[in-house]
């Protein structure tokens, strides 16, 4: 009888522990930092840091995103890049995304759409533009600093096959660094062939559920055990960062995979 009571108590405690861990993974925000060597990086851009956010999915982090913005505003960065799915197919509320953008408005903000934006006919586009967000749908932007510049390139959603990297790079013939923003990471092989130094992507949520030593079990558009699930990938001089994102899709669950903001610092090789 005593053994049964102990077993029952242990089962309950394990259940409580698992529930607490799942809640922690779902609501606590991690800060992930990368330092990427960029060929031909102008001296004026040494240490230039990009805040990368993705896949909010209309999730709220406190009133007007106060919890999220408090963490972000403690960081040092030069521009913000948001790579889509700030809205959610099942939640048309744009206010969570707009609250986030308002809190970032002191820095340049670049945005590329994801599949969930298009499932709402990209209705949030004019609202983002009202806050000065630069939207890059198969376009490029010459980001100047003092007497130097780099290229910020953006493609429409690769998951929905709306991307056109050739169009985005049209007439771009110089050797200045190119940073590509894309919602989904399947753009990576094309980016590596197009002299892109840095790719920032999302879409996968890191799989939402990850296992130690295994990684993501499944990711949208890649199926089981996806190749480009999370983290840093390298091909030649091209690096891609796949951000695990801030929100969830389909099921409100994360395991071994906290929501995150990403900071990418660019430096010269060596």
VENDANOR-V775895 format. One record per residue. N is the residue number from 1. SS is DSSP state (A for helix, B for strand, O for the rest). PSI is psi as a letter, one per 40 degrees, with the letter a starting at -180 (none if undefined). BURIAL is + if it has 16 or more other ideal C-beta (glycine too) atoms within 10 Angstrom, else -. Layout:
BEGIN
<<N & SS & PSI & BURIAL> <N & SS & PSI & BURIAL>>
END
This chain:
BEGIN
<<1 & O & d & -> <2 & A & d & -> <3 & A & d & -> <4 & A & d & -> <5 & A & d & -> <6 & A & d & -> <7 & A & d & -> <8 & A & d & -> <9 & A & d & -> <10 & A & d & -> <11 & A & d & -> <12 & A & d & -> <13 & A & d & -> <14 & A & d & -> <15 & A & d & -> <16 & A & d & -> <17 & A & d & -> <18 & A & d & -> <19 & A & d & -> <20 & A & d & -> <21 & A & d & -> <22 & A & d & -> <23 & A & d & -> <24 & A & d & -> <25 & A & d & +> <26 & A & d & +> <27 & A & e & -> <28 & O & i & -> <29 & B & h & -> <30 & B & i & -> <31 & B & h & -> <32 & B & h & +> <33 & B & h & -> <34 & B & i & +> <35 & B & h & -> <36 & B & h & +> <37 & B & h & -> <38 & O & h & +> <39 & O & i & -> <40 & O & f & -> <41 & O & h & +> <42 & O & i & +> <43 & A & d & -> <44 & A & e & -> <45 & A & e & +> <46 & O & h & -> <47 & O & e & -> <48 & O & h & +> <49 & B & h & +> <50 & B & h & +> <51 & B & h & +> <52 & B & h & +> <53 & B & i & +> <54 & O & i & +> <55 & O & f & +> <56 & O & d & +> <57 & O & f & +> <58 & O & f & +> <59 & O & i & +> <60 & O & h & +> <61 & O & g & +> <62 & O & i & -> <63 & A & h & -> <64 & A & f & +> <65 & A & f & +> <66 & A & d & -> <67 & A & d & -> <68 & A & d & +> <69 & A & d & +> <70 & A & d & -> <71 & A & d & -> <72 & A & d & +> <73 & O & e & -> <74 & O & e & -> <75 & O & i & -> <76 & O & h & -> <77 & O & i & +> <78 & O & d & +> <79 & B & i & +> <80 & B & h & +> <81 & B & h & +> <82 & B & h & +> <83 & O & f & +> <84 & O & i & +> <85 & O & f & +> <86 & O & d & +> <87 & O & i & +> <88 & B & i & +> <89 & O & d & +> <90 & O & e & -> <91 & B & h & -> <92 & O & e & -> <93 & O & h & -> <94 & O & e & +> <95 & A & d & -> <96 & A & d & +> <97 & A & d & +> <98 & A & d & +> <99 & A & d & +> <100 & A & d & +> <101 & A & d & +> <102 & A & d & -> <103 & A & e & +> <104 & A & e & +> <105 & O & e & -> <106 & O & e & -> <107 & O & i & -> <108 & B & h & +> <109 & B & h & +> <110 & B & i & +> <111 & B & h & +> <112 & O & i & +> <113 & O & i & +> <114 & O & a & +> <115 & A & d & +> <116 & A & d & +> <117 & A & d & +> <118 & A & d & +> <119 & O & e & -> <120 & O & f & +> <121 & O & f & -> <122 & O & f & +> <123 & O & e & -> <124 & O & e & +> <125 & A & d & +> <126 & A & d & -> <127 & A & d & -> <128 & A & d & +> <129 & A & d & -> <130 & A & d & -> <131 & O & e & -> <132 & O & e & -> <133 & O & h & +> <134 & B & h & +> <135 & B & h & +> <136 & O & g & +> <137 & O & g & +> <138 & O & f & +> <139 & B & i & +> <140 & B & i & +> <141 & B & h & +> <142 & B & h & -> <143 & B & h & +> <144 & B & i & -> <145 & B & h & -> <146 & O & b & -> <147 & O & e & -> <148 & B & i & -> <149 & B & i & +> <150 & B & i & +> <151 & B & h & +> <152 & B & h & +> <153 & B & h & +> <154 & B & h & +> <155 & O & i & +> <156 & O & i & +> <157 & O & h & +> <158 & O & d & +> <159 & O & d & +> <160 & O & e & +> <161 & O & f & -> <162 & O & e & -> <163 & O & i & +> <164 & O & g & -> <165 & A & d & +> <166 & A & d & -> <167 & A & d & -> <168 & A & d & +> <169 & O & e & +> <170 & O & h & -> <171 & O & e & -> <172 & O & h & -> <173 & O & e & -> <174 & O & i & -> <175 & O & e & -> <176 & O & i & +> <177 & O & i & +> <178 & B & h & +> <179 & B & h & +> <180 & B & h & +> <181 & B & h & +> <182 & B & i & +> <183 & B & d & +> <184 & B & i & +> <185 & A & e & +> <186 & A & e & +> <187 & A & e & +> <188 & A & d & +> <189 & A & d & -> <190 & A & d & +> <191 & A & d & +> <192 & A & d & +> <193 & A & e & -> <194 & O & f & +> <195 & O & f & -> <196 & O & h & +> <197 & O & d & +> <198 & B & h & +> <199 & B & h & +> <200 & B & h & +> <201 & B & i & +> <202 & B & b & +> <203 & O & d & +> <204 & O & d & +> <205 & A & f & +> <206 & A & e & +> <207 & A & e & +> <208 & O & d & +> <209 & B & h & +> <210 & B & i & +> <211 & B & i & -> <212 & O & h & -> <213 & O & e & -> <214 & O & d & -> <215 & B & a & +> <216 & B & i & +> <217 & O & d & -> <218 & B & i & -> <219 & B & i & +> <220 & O & h & +> <221 & O & e & -> <222 & O & e & +> <223 & B & a & -> <224 & B & i & -> <225 & O & g & -> <226 & O & i & +> <227 & O & d & -> <228 & O & g & +> <229 & O & d & +> <230 & O & i & +> <231 & B & a & -> <232 & B & h & -> <233 & B & i & +> <234 & B & h & -> <235 & B & h & -> <236 & O & b & -> <237 & O & e & -> <238 & B & h & +> <239 & B & h & +> <240 & B & h & +> <241 & B & h & +> <242 & B & h & +> <243 & O & h & +> <244 & O & e & +> <245 & O & i & +> <246 & O & d & +> <247 & O & a & +> <248 & O & i & +> <249 & O & i & +> <250 & O & c & -> <251 & O & h & -> <252 & O & g & -> <253 & O & i & -> <254 & O & i & +> <255 & B & h & +> <256 & O & f & +> <257 & O & g & +> <258 & O & i & +> <259 & B & i & +> <260 & B & i & +> <261 & B & i & +> <262 & B & h & +> <263 & B & h & +> <264 & B & h & +> <265 & B & h & +> <266 & B & h & +> <267 & B & i & -> <268 & O & i & -> <269 & O & h & -> <270 & O & none & ->>
END
